[in-house]
């Protein structure tokens, strides 16, 4: 019986050691890129380490100059500017030449050919209203470009803060992985020497395996977030760069919720809504011209051949005439419908702004809560929970080294410390991400 128990214990120790070795080797193989030359991997790692960190302001500058969406919105704005001379110009004059196949006989002779030139003239003031409408469209296009610029910057800020959190999480998890690897080795050795239990070994190995997986997952999330930033900067999705993992300490918002509601008037969406209301008012004014006539002026030249009847005064002389005309807007039902539609469109613009403002205020309130909640969480972890977890970890480590504590307690305190660290970093990143979202909603820096 003793021999069987000893043999089983030896097999368990061997399997545990093989498991630790497998996890260590497999993690190294997954985290390191394949290379046929032993120095190639080291060179690549050195290149990664010497990558200079880029600041948020540097990334914003690159995005403003290179973002494809911004370039598209700017071209749309510039294109709309070219609409103004088209809207305010007179329609093209009409030139008509008539060559008679069977000339019409007149008293002075046959009318061989006719040349007529005419020009349509809109009712006075109509072109000015059309020009004012296009000016509103130009202003709206400019505001949409500003909105796109703001959205790109906010998206870049939020992605930058997320990347900073993930980078810090990788560092913390890697440090914790290194500690757990040593603890696992100590626990396995201790089990062989009967100073640790099988439960201690299993606990250490499971936590080491979990942290190894977390490191790989976080590294992939870092790569994904970098690709998102590169897409905002309109550059190669795998372009390599690094950011600082340290974010500024959160601070309370200086503005009250009522002040933030007032700031919403600076939001580009609300400005666009105001411009749409002004545009709908101009369109309603333009609809009033449907009951007023447009004018047409022209000149007509007729070439007359020789008269059949001789000795007539002015026989065979060419003719010249001026013409003035108007269109008569007799379709009252159509004109009334045009005016009614313009009125309803303006009412719709007014309601659209009210709905947008209500939605904006609702979002401001929700983001305001998220900012304050993230600030409270960051304060709680930094001032209370993290110091306590740090002290508990140090005490557990000291007790374990002095053989006064069990390895399970040490592992639990180590895990708690890591979770609190990650939770603190998460709260800090969420604070700055929501603060950027608030700047997007209010249309100004906070």
For each residue, the residues with C-beta under 8 A, 3 or more apart:
1: 4 5
2: 5 6
3: 6 7
4: 1 7 8
5: 1 2 8 9
6: 2 3 9 10
7: 3 4 10 11
8: 4 5 11 12
9: 5 6 12 13
10: 6 7 13 14
11: 7 8 14 15
12: 8 9 15 16 191 198
13: 9 10 16 17 188 191 192
14: 10 11 17 18
15: 11 12 18 19
16: 12 13 19 20 188 191 201 205
17: 13 14 20 21 188
18: 14 15 21 22
19: 15 16 22 23 205
20: 16 17 23 24 184 185 188 205 208
21: 17 18 24 25
22: 18 19 25 26
23: 19 20 26 27 205 208 209 212
24: 20 21 27 28 181
25: 21 22 28 29
26: 22 23 29 30
27: 23 24 30 31 212 215 216
28: 24 25 31 32
29: 25 26 32
30: 26 27 216
31: 27 28 215 216 219
32: 28 29 35 41 45
33: 41 44
34:
35: 32 38 40 41 44
36: 40
37: 40
38: 35 41 42
39: 42 43
40: 35 36 37 43 44
41: 32 33 35 38 44 45
42: 38 39 45 46
43: 39 40 46 47
44: 33 35 40 41 47 48
45: 32 41 42 48 49
46: 42 43 49 50
47: 43 44 50 51
48: 44 45 51 240
49: 45 46
50: 46 47
51: 47 48 240 241 242
52: 242
53: 241 242 243 244
54: 58 59 241 242 243
55: 58 59 244
56: 59 60 156 157 160 243
57: 60 61
58: 54 55 61 62
59: 54 55 56 62 63 156 160 229 233
60: 56 57 63 64 153 156 157
61: 57 58 64 65
62: 58 59 65 66 233 235
63: 59 60 66 67 70 152 153 156 232 233 234
64: 60 61 67 70 149 152 153
65: 61 62
66: 62 63 233 234 235
67: 63 64 70 71 152 232 233 234
68: 71 72 234
69: 72 73 148 152
70: 63 64 67 73 74 145 148 149 152
71: 67 68 74 75
72: 68 69 75 76
73: 69 70 76 77 141 144 145 148 149
74: 70 71 77 78 145
75: 71 72 78 79
76: 72 73 79 80 141 144 145
77: 73 74 80 81 138 141 142 144 145
78: 74 75 81 82
79: 75 76 82 83 141
80: 76 77 83 134 137 138 141
81: 77 78 84 138
82: 78 79 85 86
83: 79 80 86 87 134 137 138
84: 81 87 88 131 134 135 138
85: 82 88 89
86: 82 83 89
87: 83 84 127 130 131 133 134
88: 84 85 127 128 130 131 134
89: 85 86
90: 119 120 121 122 127
91: 119 120
92:
93: 117 118 119
94: 116 117 118 119 120 298
95: 115 116 117
96: 114 115 116 117 118
97: 113 114 115 116
98: 113 114 115 116
99: 112 113
100: 103 104 110 111 112 113 114
101:
102:
103: 100 110 111 112 305
104: 100 110 111
105: 109 110 111 308
106: 109 110 111 304
107: 307 309 312
108: 304 307 312 314 315 316 317 319
109: 105 106 304 305 306 307 308 315 316
110: 100 103 104 105 106 304 305 306
111: 100 103 104 105 106 114 302 303 304 305 319
112: 99 100 103 303 304 305
113: 97 98 99 100 302 303
114: 96 97 98 100 111 300 301 302 303
115: 95 96 97 98 300 301 302 303
116: 94 95 96 97 98 298 299 300 301
117: 93 94 95 96 298 299 300
118: 93 94 96 296 297 298 299 323
119: 90 91 93 94 296 297 298
120: 90 91 94 294 295 296
121: 90 294 295 296 297
122: 90 126 127 289 294 295
123: 126 289 292 293 294 295
124:
125: 128 129 289
126: 122 123 129 130 286 289 292 294
127: 87 88 90 122 130 131
128: 88 125 131 132
129: 125 126 132 133 282 285 286 289
130: 87 88 126 127 133 134 286
131: 84 87 88 127 128 134 135
132: 128 129 135 136 282
133: 87 129 130 136 137 279 282 283 286
134: 80 83 84 87 88 130 131 137 138
135: 84 131 132 138 139
136: 132 133 139 140 275 276 278 279 282
137: 80 83 133 134 140 141 279
138: 77 80 81 83 84 134 135 141 142
139: 135 136 142 143 275
140: 136 137 143 144 272 275 276 279
141: 73 76 77 79 80 137 138 144 145
142: 77 138 139 145 146
143: 139 140 146 147 268 271 272 275
144: 73 76 77 140 141 147 148 268 272
145: 70 73 74 76 77 141 142 148 149
146: 142 143 149 150 268
147: 143 144 150 151 268 269 272
148: 69 70 73 144 145 151 152
149: 64 70 73 145 146 152 153
150: 146 147 153 154 268 440 443
151: 147 148 154 155 440
152: 63 64 67 69 70 148 149 155 156 232
153: 60 63 64 149 150 156 157
154: 150 151 157 158 436 437 439 440
155: 151 152 158 159 232
156: 56 59 60 63 152 153 159 160 229 232 233
157: 56 60 153 154 160 161 432 433 436
158: 154 155 161 162 433 436 437
159: 155 156 162 163 225 228 229 232
160: 56 59 156 157 163 164 229 243
161: 157 158 164 165 247 429 432 433 436
162: 158 159 165 166 225 429 433
163: 159 160 166 167 222 225 226 229 243
164: 160 161 167 168 243 244 245 246 247 429
165: 161 162 168 169 245 247 425 426 428 429
166: 162 163 169 170 218 221 222 225
167: 163 164 170 171 222 242 243 245
168: 164 165 171 172 245 246 425
169: 165 166 172 173 218 422 425
170: 166 167 173 174 215 218 219 222
171: 167 168 174 175 245
172: 168 169 175 176 418 421 422 425
173: 169 170 176 177 211 214 215 218 418 422
174: 170 171 177 178 215
175: 171 172 178 179
176: 172 173 179 180 211 414 418
177: 173 174 180 181 208 211 212 215
178: 174 175 181 182
179: 175 176 182 183 414
180: 176 177 183 184 204 207 208 211 411 414
181: 24 177 178 184 185 208
182: 178 179 185 186
183: 179 180 186 187 204 208 407 410 411 414
184: 20 180 181 187 188 201 204 205 208
185: 20 181 182 188 189
186: 182 183 189 190 196 407
187: 183 184 190 191 196 200 201 203 204 205 407
188: 13 16 17 20 184 185 191 192 196 201 204
189: 185 186 192 193
190: 186 187 193 194 195 196 200 407
191: 12 13 16 187 188 194 195 196 197 198 200 201
192: 13 188 189
193: 189 190 196
194: 190 191
195: 190 191 403
196: 186 187 188 190 191 193 200 201 407
197: 191 200 201
198: 12 191 201 202
199: 202 203 408
200: 187 190 191 196 197 203 204 406 407 408
201: 16 184 187 188 191 196 197 198 204 205
202: 198 199 205 206
203: 187 199 200 206 207 407 408 411
204: 180 183 184 187 188 200 201 207 208 407 411
205: 16 19 20 23 184 187 201 202 208 209
206: 202 203 209 210
207: 180 203 204 210 211 411 414 415
208: 20 23 177 180 181 183 184 204 205 211 212
209: 23 205 206 212 213
210: 206 207 213 214
211: 173 176 177 180 207 208 214 215 418
212: 23 27 177 208 209 215 216
213: 209 210 216 217
214: 173 210 211 217 218
215: 27 31 170 173 174 177 211 212 218 219
216: 27 30 31 212 213 219 220
217: 213 214 220 221
218: 166 169 170 173 214 215 221 222
219: 31 170 215 216 222 223
220: 216 217 223 224
221: 166 217 218 224 225
222: 163 166 167 170 218 219 225 226
223: 219 220 226 227
224: 220 221 227 228
225: 159 162 163 166 221 222 228 229
226: 163 222 223 229 230 239 240 241
227: 223 224 230 231 237 238
228: 159 224 225 231 232
229: 59 156 159 160 163 225 226 232 233
230: 226 227 233 235 236 237 238 239
231: 227 228 234 237
232: 63 67 152 155 156 159 228 229
233: 59 62 63 66 67 156 229 230 239
234: 63 66 67 68 231
235: 62 66 230 239
236: 230 239
237: 227 230 231
238: 227 230
239: 226 230 233 235 236
240: 48 51 226
241: 51 53 54 226
242: 51 52 53 54 167
243: 53 54 56 160 163 164 167
244: 53 55 164
245: 164 165 167 168 171
246: 164 168
247: 161 164 165 428 429 432
248: 432
249: 378 382 428
250: 374 375 378 379 427 428 431 432
251: 375
252: 372 375
253: 368 371 372 375 435 438 446
254: 446
255: 259 260 263 446
256: 259 260
257: 260 261 364 365 368
258: 261 262
259: 255 256 262 263
260: 255 256 257 263 264 364 368 438 441 442
261: 257 258 264 361 364
262: 258 259 265
263: 255 259 260 266 267 442 443 444
264: 260 261 267 270 357 360 361 364 441 442 443
265: 262 270 443
266: 263 270 271 442 443 444
267: 263 264 270 271 360 441 442 443
268: 143 144 146 147 150 271 272 443
269: 147 272 273 356 360
270: 264 265 266 267 273 274 353 356 357 360 443
271: 143 266 267 268 274 275 443
272: 140 143 144 147 268 269 275 276
273: 269 270 276 277 349 352 353 356
274: 270 271 277 278 353
275: 136 139 140 143 271 272 278 279
276: 136 140 272 273 279 280 349 352 353
277: 273 274 280 281 346 349 350 353
278: 136 274 275 281 282
279: 133 136 137 140 275 276 282 283 349
280: 276 277 283 284 342 345 346 348 349
281: 277 278 284 285 346
282: 129 132 133 136 278 279 285 286
283: 133 279 280 286 287 342 345 346
284: 280 281 287 288 339 342 343 345 346
285: 129 281 282 288 289
286: 126 129 130 133 282 283 289 342
287: 283 284 290 338 339 341 342 343
288: 284 285 291 292 339
289: 122 123 125 126 129 285 286 292
290: 287 329 334 335 338 339
291: 288 329 335
292: 123 126 288 289 329
293: 123 326 327 328 329
294: 120 121 122 123 126 326 327
295: 120 121 122 123 324 325 326
296: 118 119 120 121 323 324 325 326 327
297: 118 119 121 322 323 324 325
298: 94 116 117 118 119 322 323 324 325
299: 116 117 118 320 321 322 323
300: 114 115 116 117 319 320 321 322 323
301: 114 115 116 318 319 320
302: 111 113 114 115 318 319 320 321
303: 111 112 113 114 115 318
304: 106 108 109 110 111 112 307 316 317 318 319
305: 103 109 110 111 112 316
306: 109 110 315 316
307: 107 108 109 304 310 312 315 316
308: 105 109
309: 107 312 315
310: 307 315
311: 315
312: 107 108 307 309 315
313:
314: 108 317
315: 108 109 306 307 309 310 311 312
316: 108 109 304 305 306 307
317: 108 304 314
318: 301 302 303 304
319: 108 111 300 301 302 304
320: 299 300 301 302
321: 299 300 302
322: 297 298 299 300
323: 118 296 297 298 299 300
324: 295 296 297 298
325: 295 296 297 298
326: 293 294 295 296
327: 293 294 296
328: 293
329: 290 291 292 293 335
330:
331: 334 335
332: 335 336
333: 336 337
334: 290 331 337 338
335: 290 291 329 331 332 338 339
336: 332 333 339 340
337: 333 334 340 341
338: 287 290 334 335 341 342
339: 284 287 288 290 335 336 342 343
340: 336 337 343 344
341: 287 337 338 344 345
342: 280 283 284 286 287 338 339 345 346
343: 284 287 339 340 346 347
344: 340 341 347 348
345: 280 283 284 341 342 348 349
346: 277 280 281 283 284 342 343 349 350
347: 343 344 350 351
348: 280 344 345 351 352
349: 273 276 277 279 280 345 346 352 353
350: 277 346 347 353 354
351: 347 348 354 355
352: 273 276 348 349 355 356
353: 270 273 274 276 277 349 350 356 357
354: 350 351 357 358
355: 351 352 358 359
356: 269 270 273 352 353 359 360
357: 264 270 353 354 360 361
358: 354 355 361 362
359: 355 356 362 363
360: 264 267 269 270 356 357 363 364 441
361: 261 264 357 358 364 365
362: 358 359 365 366
363: 359 360 366 367 441
364: 257 260 261 264 360 361 367 368 438 441 442
365: 257 361 362 368 369
366: 362 363 369 370
367: 363 364 370 371 434 437 438 441
368: 253 257 260 364 365 371 372 438
369: 365 366 372 373
370: 366 367 373 374 430 434
371: 253 367 368 374 375 431 434 435 438
372: 252 253 368 369 375 376
373: 369 370 376 377
374: 250 370 371 377 378 427 428 430 431 434
375: 250 251 252 253 371 372 378 379 427 431
376: 372 373 379 380
377: 373 374 380 381 423 424 427
378: 249 250 374 375 381 382 424 427 428 431
379: 250 375 376 382 383
380: 376 377 383 384 385
381: 377 378 384 385 386 420 423 424 427
382: 249 378 379 386 424
383: 379 380 386 387
384: 380 381 387 388
385: 380 381 388 389 420 424
386: 381 382 383 389 390 417 420 421 424
387: 383 384 390 391
388: 384 385 391 392
389: 385 386 392 393 413 416 417 420
390: 386 387 393 394 417
391: 387 388 394 395
392: 388 389 395 396 413 416 417
393: 389 390 396 397 413 414 416 417
394: 390 391 397 398
395: 391 392 398 399 413
396: 392 393 399 400 405 409 410 412 413 414
397: 393 394 400 401 410 413
398: 394 395 401 402
399: 395 396 402 404 405 409 410
400: 396 397 403 404 405 406 407 409 410
401: 397 398
402: 398 399 405
403: 195 400
404: 399 400
405: 396 399 400 402 409 410
406: 200 400 409 410
407: 183 186 187 190 196 200 203 204 400 410 411
408: 199 200 203 411 412
409: 396 399 400 405 406 412 413
410: 183 396 397 399 400 405 406 407 413 414
411: 180 183 203 204 207 407 408 414 415
412: 396 408 409 415 416
413: 389 392 393 395 396 397 409 410 416 417
414: 176 179 180 183 207 393 396 410 411 417 418
415: 207 411 412 418 419
416: 389 392 393 412 413 419 420
417: 386 389 390 392 393 413 414 420 421
418: 172 173 176 211 414 415 421 422
419: 415 416 422 423
420: 381 385 386 389 416 417 423 424
421: 172 386 417 418 424 425
422: 169 172 173 418 419 425 426
423: 377 381 419 420 426 427
424: 377 378 381 382 385 386 420 421 427 428
425: 165 168 169 172 421 422 428 429
426: 165 422 423 429 430
427: 250 374 375 377 378 381 423 424 430 431
428: 165 247 249 250 374 378 424 425 431 432
429: 161 162 164 165 247 425 426 432 433
430: 370 374 426 427 433 434
431: 250 371 374 375 378 427 428 434 435
432: 157 161 247 248 250 428 429 435 436
433: 157 158 161 162 429 430 436 437
434: 367 370 371 374 430 431 437 438
435: 253 371 431 432 438 439 446
436: 154 157 158 161 432 433 439 440
437: 154 158 367 433 434 440 441
438: 253 260 364 367 368 371 434 435 441 442 446
439: 154 435 436 442 443 444 445 446
440: 150 151 154 436 437 443
441: 260 264 267 360 363 364 367 437 438
442: 260 263 264 266 267 364 438 439 446
443: 150 263 264 265 266 267 268 270 271 439 440
444: 263 266 439
445: 439
446: 253 254 255 435 438 439 442
